[in-house]
Amino acid sequence: MDHVSVPPRARALRVLLAVSLALGMLAVSPSTARAHDSCAIARPAATGFVASILSTVNVFSPFVETSSAPCGDKYGEVDVQLTRDWGQDDTAEQSSPPDAFSPGTTAASTSNAPSTHAPCRQGMAADFFPCDGIDMLSHVSHAELGTTFVNDIWGWTDARTRKDYALVGASNGTVFVDISDPKRPDVLGILPTASPSGGSSWRDIKVYEDHAFVVSEHRNHGVQVFDLTRLRDWDGTYTTYDMDAHYTQHGSAHNININTDTGYAYSVGAGSYQGVPAVCGSGLHMIDINDPKSPEFAGCFQDHGYVHDTQCVVYDGPDADFRGREICVNSNGIQYRLNGENYLSIVDVTDKANPVALARVPYGGSGYSHQGWLTEDQGYFLHGDEGDEILAGINSTTRVWDLTDLTDPFVSEEFVNDTTCIDHNLYTQGDYAYASNYTTGLRVYDVSDAADGEVEEVAYFDVYPDNDNASFEGGTWSNYPYFRQKGIVAVSSMDRGLFILQPRVGRNGG
């Protein structure tokens, strides 16, 4: 066969097309989602010659971002206070805090720790924390917790002893704190992380049938299961606990939600375990936990891509077509970008083998679809976006989604507070919503008139008095308002540890 000469320009075009095809394959290849730092969600910008070629041929533009999102550890600027950085008032029993890294030395377990009860008086608590209508019952420092960075928080009430416990997520594990006497909490000990590598800033805990289920962004972490009734036998010393079961059909996960009415857990934002890809990608990973110590894989929903957070309930809201069905309302964040791919997603997961997408709706002014919670009547979803304050330069904003029709949700109201910080996690209880808003602390909203488009802030406690910046430099990550003791809210602070607070709001709110 004779050799056919190919003109130089044709050869160059072939090479260019081959390179473009290869880049296109790389651009669409799957990767573990890391929405917390936005690096793998909004892909790095292509620059220089490659970018200009791709832009010119306009073939792969849907797959290649033209602007990059901020990457790296967004909590890298947190200035952790191991011990208290605020003074005691005249009621303090002692003025000296415990030594750093001496966990468990709380007021109830030793006589040398100070009382940290500080009522809100004339807009301040302990002459340090700005407040309005919320008293500080106690503060537990990092040194007492045995931690250096605190993230998520949940709670548990022991039905037999009626004791309340705060379950505090940290970079090194989950810390158990008895807050039955909220002015004198006891730190019992820690369940160490199942893996120490990667994603140290993220952990999430939920509870079902006296068992804690813990996920983390740590690689190869899986789901830890811990029998909380073991805390009844605490011997008075800071204890290192082991887990009772370990679910490993995914490795890392950003979050977990549990429908306590059905006994199903939903991990989201999951990654691989020891090189084996997560079976559900980064969508809804469904786990049957009716036997808590023997969790079993139950199903997947991947059609909407990365799910950052979810709330799954047996629906009893205004849409009669879906009453009695198991419904998940998802904060479906794909891109950290102003008006990027951010959605509210609703899925019917009644049949775990065949979940059905009901809606996936974008919204204006989005930065990153982060988290939200249903109102008590399930008619509305209060939704926080973690990027809009930075990217759009707006004040702290909560969107009220009307869920009258689950197949056609829409934003009926935007509550814009007079604060300038980033909103993070929010939970509803009765007529109130409890929002952890990073640098401005715990904010309490009256949502009783959400149907009329009215949301009003009625109380706050600023656990980060340093400033009110729209940044990730410190403040509260999350809160838990569902203890047996009404009116008690546990608040996690990345830089200062654990706060036990008491808002002066109606008893149906806390």
Number of C-alpha atoms within 10 A of each C-alpha: 3 4 5 6 7 9 8 9 9 10 12 12 11 12 12 15 14 12 13 18 14 11 17 18 13 13 17 12 9 10 15 17 25 23 22 24 18 24 19 19 22 25 18 17 13 16 12 8 9 14 15 12 16 19 15 11 11 10 13 19 15 11 15 20 16 15 13 16 18 14 14 11 15 15 15 11 11 15 13 17 17 22 20 18 11 10 14 20 15 9 11 15 15 15 14 14 19 20 12 15 16 15 22 25 27 27 23 19 16 11 12 16 20 22 23 25 22 24 18 21 15 11 16 18 21 19 15 18 20 21 25 21 18 29 23 25 22 24 27 25 27 27 24 28 31 24 24 19 26 30 25 26 25 23 25 25 21 16 11 8 10 13 17 21 27 28 26 30 31 30 23 23 23 28 26 25 24 21 24 19 14 23 19 23 24 27 28 25 23 25 19 18 23 22 18 17 12 14 19 20 22 23 28 25 24 21 24 22 16 16 20 23 26 28 30 33 28 25 23 24 27 27 27 24 25 22 19 20 14 11 17 11 7 11 9 12 14 21 18 11 17 15 18 15 16 18 19 20 21 28 26 29 32 25 24 27 23 24 20 17 11 15 15 23 27 23 31 27 28 34 30 24 18 12 11 13 16 21 18 23 25 29 26 32 27 24 21 19 24 16 11 22 17 13 19 18 17 16 19 22 24 15 14 20 17 25 32 29 27 27 20 25 22 19 19 17 21 16 15 12 10 16 13 13 15 21 26 25 24 29 27 27 32 25 25 29 24 17 18 19 20 26 24 26 23 27 22 24 23 16 12 19 12 12 19 16 17 17 18 19 16 18 16 12 18 25 25 30 30 26 27 28 24 24 22 17 12 17 20 25 27 24 27 27 25 26 24 26 22 18 17 14 11 18 19 24 22 21 20 26 23 21 21 16 17 23 16 13 20 20 19 15 18 16 19 15 17 11 18 22 26 26 32 21 25 25 22 25 18 16 19 24 26 27 27 30 29 28 28 29 30 34 24 26 21 21 24 17 11 22 15 10 15 14 22 17 16 16 18 23 27 26 30 24 16 14 15 19 16 25 19 19 20 27 30 32 26 28 30 26 23 21 22 18 17 14 19 23 26 29 31 33 31 32 25 27 31 27 22 25 26 23 25 16 17 13 12 11 22 25
